[in-house]
Amino acid sequence: MTLAIVLAAGSPAASLPTGTGGSMGERLAGQWRQAGAAEVRVAADLDELAELAGSATGPVVISGADLVAHTAVLRHLLTSPVGPTVALVLTDPPSAGRTVLREERGQVVEAGRPDQLVGGAATGIFGGAVRVGREDVPALVAAARAVAAGRLPAGAVAVELFESAGPAERAGPVEPAGPAARPDAAAGPVVDQLFAALTGQGALVFAHRVRLLVAHRVDEAAELARAEAAVAAVDEDRAELRLSVKEKDDFFTTYFVSTWSPYVTKLCARLGLSPTAVTMVSVAFAVAAAAMFAAGGRPLLVVGAVLLYLGFVLDCVDGQLARYTRNFSAWGGWLDTMADRAKEYLVYAGLGLGATQAGFRYGWALAIAAMTLQTVRHMTDAWYGVLHDEAARRPKSVGAGGGGIGDRLNAASTRVQADAGSVSYWLKRTVVFPIGERWALISLTVALFDQRIALFAVLTWGVLAFAYTGALRTLRARWMWVPVLDTLDATLHRDDGPLAARLPVLRRPGPLALAVVAALGAAILLLVTLVDASGNGAPPWLRWVAVLVALLVLLVGAAGARAAHNGPLDWLVPAALRAAEFLFAIAVGLIGGAPFWLIFGYLFVLTLHHYDLVARLEKRQPAPPLHAATLGWEGRSAVLALAAIAGIVSIGLATLGIYLLALFVASVVLAWVVRPVRAAQAPAGAGGRATR
């Protein structure tokens, strides 16, 4: 239940009469009700606001009374899925006393007066409204009381003090650094001071920019009249439909999908379809395309290519429909992430089977290679995003590595991203081989040539993109020098099992070096296996020895589980461990003579497990309910090694794969069906705890 508080204090515009009658504060309160706030209150001062917010049981929205906005803007802020705490950001020219801010990757990293920003120029101004997530409400209350008492410096100064403070100091209000930091009447509207103080308390705030719809902050009657006229001129439905399309997307999606997908989005809305229903239809299209690719024959390949393209359009539509109808949920976000990867790998399976049936001996091998490459690469993508977000939140850490080439690369990337629509901008977005370009490449190559060429094309571009992004990100990460894995549950995201917890700890040469050693050991075993398969064949006992040696090398990687993951490149550890487990499983499968399709199937189940962890990381969800029973990457590898020695590799792969799939399905049911039902049935007083 969301509480909206209109803060009338310090706003001369609060009493201005509006064109519809009543004051601005009264109208804004009514708009919050229309936007979906469960309760709306007007606070006369910060002390009253602190009391109201402190008693809230859900998110709290704070807005100044000088805000003139289309009701849809307020609804978007209330329902924004980008984060628990979200601030309205305007691109209006800054005016006296208003708080400006600087954002990176959608996060507000600095806020205060223009002269207080130390990390760069302002990118927008505070729009006078902020939705505060339940976990950040205590920080809001502390900021309100501190600003009211004149104890908390606002803006960038507070951010600096917070970053340099220890845990004990962060628990309470920060004392002012000096007279210049103390808020007063000259510091601008009270809501601005409160927002700057909230960011100074360390709250992670995301930016919600106003596009197409209208929002302005006013001080006098003439400004109010102009803002009201601008709001009245908005074609809401047309604006909402255009806003459903991502502001920045990849080349293929922008020019070959988003040009017409909004019409499909509007049709789906009229039919009453949910985003989840559209996601499931897109999965059906991808499965049908995979079946066409597996069957082969020119007509079916062309039909499959068309189905794959239409499936991708629907994959875009589900997100557009969620934004158009404001129908967001943690379940929908999780399902969309999981469905994207499952569809892609099912298509690889169809291509691999089709190529094999067409007479190409290594069709399944190419599919396995493509899935392994994309999985490892996606792990680096996800963790680099986490790293970059952490670096944005800690601007003082940036450049701690001494600048140099990393500094220049970062500056060049920023310039290219700012030059939206230029050739360099589109090249940068295309060369990394995003999902739209992968779907387009598969559709074109399979329709014009065959399944084998499609897989070769995906592998070739994928390897080049991985090399390009890997090299540049490594250089930039060394420049940022921001540890990220140690800020989270490293055991969970490494996917360690009980075996790793019992191994001796190796703190040198570091967890990344140990993980790379594990991956190299598995790669060498796979290489030796491939060479052996092309020769006369080694005796079984020698293969067993090779498997045991490779397993021991893997366990060396597991021995770094409890070491500190605070190196500048330790964000690569999960990807290295995924590579180690996948390559080891492939090698063991080949040694044991398991069919390629079974190896692919086992790895496919592993990808579901690992993408579940990534999706939960991105959606800020807790660990899967049955994660402890998955044995960990090192435990699963040990089971496969024992199966190889026992001569039952196929049985081992099938049994372990079915076991992991059953755990995955059970975890999904427990996380997304049982827990929400229990939360809904919990007593009102326990509701907050039950839903966390």
Phi, psi and omega in degrees: 000121184267130175259126176254129180240121174267119182266108183275343185296139173069019181235103180296340182280349186301328184263001179297136177286140181263169180292342181258006182093152182081172181272170179297319180298318179294317179295318180297321177299318177295323179295323178297323177295315179297327182287342177123004177293134182288328181217139180232129179228155175249125180255131181282332181206179184290328178296317177294321177300317180298321179295314180296313181295322181296334180267359182288148179253004180213199178298155180234132176254128178246132176218146173280160183277001181264013183268126173246114187215151171295142182301329179297328177298316179294320178296320178296321179294318179297325187254007183302130182269002189287338180180167180295321182246121188224133180250143175284130183236129180249157176254014178297155175299139180295143177241168187303130174084345182283145180282129173258166182212162175236132181238150174223131179052038177080002180254139174280113184257343175211146176209140180160199175288157183305325182282355181266344182288124184252344186265355182154183182287155179294145178252355179181178176241152179295131185274008176083010179212141179213133173265123184254121178296156185304321182290340180262359180298319176303321177294323177297315180298315179297319180295319180296315180293322181291318179295320179298326181268357180071029184259343190247124176292146182265156167073213188299328179299317179295322179299315180299315181296321180295318181296327183271352183279155175276175182303320181293322181289327182289340184291337183234182181298147179271132179287150182293146180282339181172180183301325183292338183271348186280126180295146176206190183299330181285349183282355177102187181307148182298323181296328177291316178297321179296317180296316179299321179291324178298315177295326177293337178282359177094005179294137177277112185246130176260155183262135173243103183276146179270120176233138175068311173285175189238136172207133178216156172252135187234158179237341185217170187298321181296317178296322179298317181296317179295318181294320179295322178294321179294320178296317182294335183277356184285131169271097191299312184296319179295318179294317180298321181292319178292325179289342179291340178273136180304141181294320179232120180225183183279167189301307183299316181296319183295316188259343183239358178233303187291349177289337180226350181297331178301330177294322176293322178300314181294323177297316179298322179295319179293328179281352179080019180284144176269159175303324179296319178297319178294322177301316181293325176294321178295325175297318179299320177297317180294320178296318178296319178297318178299321178295321177296318180294324180290323181289323178077181186093137187305313181300316181291326178295320178293316178299318179298321179296319178295316178298322180295318178297314180294325176296323177290323176301315179294329177296327174284324183295324183298320176290320178296321179294321178298319180288323182292319182264356183057041181254083182251149174202154176298322179297315180297318178296317178297313182298320181297316179297314182293320182295323180302313182287319180299318179298314182299317184283333172293324176295318176301320179297317178298318177295318180296316179294318180296318179296321179294315180292337178279359176107000178273120189296328189252030179300311179295325179298319178295321179296318178297317180296318180295317180293319179296315180300312183294324180294312180298319180294319179297327177296319178292322178300311183297315185283332174292324175298318177297318179299314183294321177297318179295320178296321179295325180285341182236069185300334180292335181284335181294131181091359180294338179279359174106003178073236181073222185295325178298319178298316180292321178297319179296316179296319179296317179298319179297319179295317181295316181296328180286336182269060185300135178091351179283168179298315180296324179297312182289326176297317180297320182284335183271323186295336181282357172063060179289176188299321180298317179292326177294315179297318180296316180297316179297314182300314182292312185291323181286328179286323182273330184237255179202184184295322181297315180296322179299316180293318177299319181295316179298317181294317183296308180295322180298317179296315180297317179295320179295317179295318181296306182293322181297317181294312183293320181291325178296316179295317181291324180294323177294328177288319180294318180054051181243113175290141182228325184293329180281357176271354182236185177281093185297323179299318179295310187279341167286338184067041177286150177249190182295333180294317180296327181291341183257357180278153175299148182275127173253109182270348177230137013270014179116154184298325180292314179300319180292321178294321178295320177300316178300316180294319179295321177300316178294321179295320179294318177300317179295317180297315178298321179296317179295318178296318180296323181293334180272352180255214182277341181096129179277158177296153184304321184296327179290325177295320179297319179299317179299320179295317180295318179297315179296323178296318178298322177294321177300318181293336173298319176296323179291336182291348177268009186299320185263007175281160180292129179259062185243018176281160182292343181245009183290351173295346178276353184301310180303319180295319179296321179290325175297318178298318180299312182293316182295313182295322178295317179297319178297315181297315180297320178299319179292319179298320181276002178072024179290144178296149182301321183296328179289320176299315178300315181299318179296315179295326178298317178297320177300320180297323177300316179296314184287323177290333174299317178297317181293318180297322179290326176296313183291326182265007178058043178259155179288178180296152176303146184304324185251026185300324183297336182274358183279358174078343183082159183297323181285326178293317178296321178296321178296320178298317179294324177297318177296322178296322178295316180295324180281352179077025181233048184299315181299317178296319179297315179297315182294314182295312181294322178296316179295320178299312180294322179295319178296319177297319180298312180298317180296321179296320179298315180297315181295318185285321190250354178240303185292311183297314178299324179294316178296321179296320180292331181272353183291150177301154184303323182291337182259003186302318182299320181287322185292332184266356183280000000 
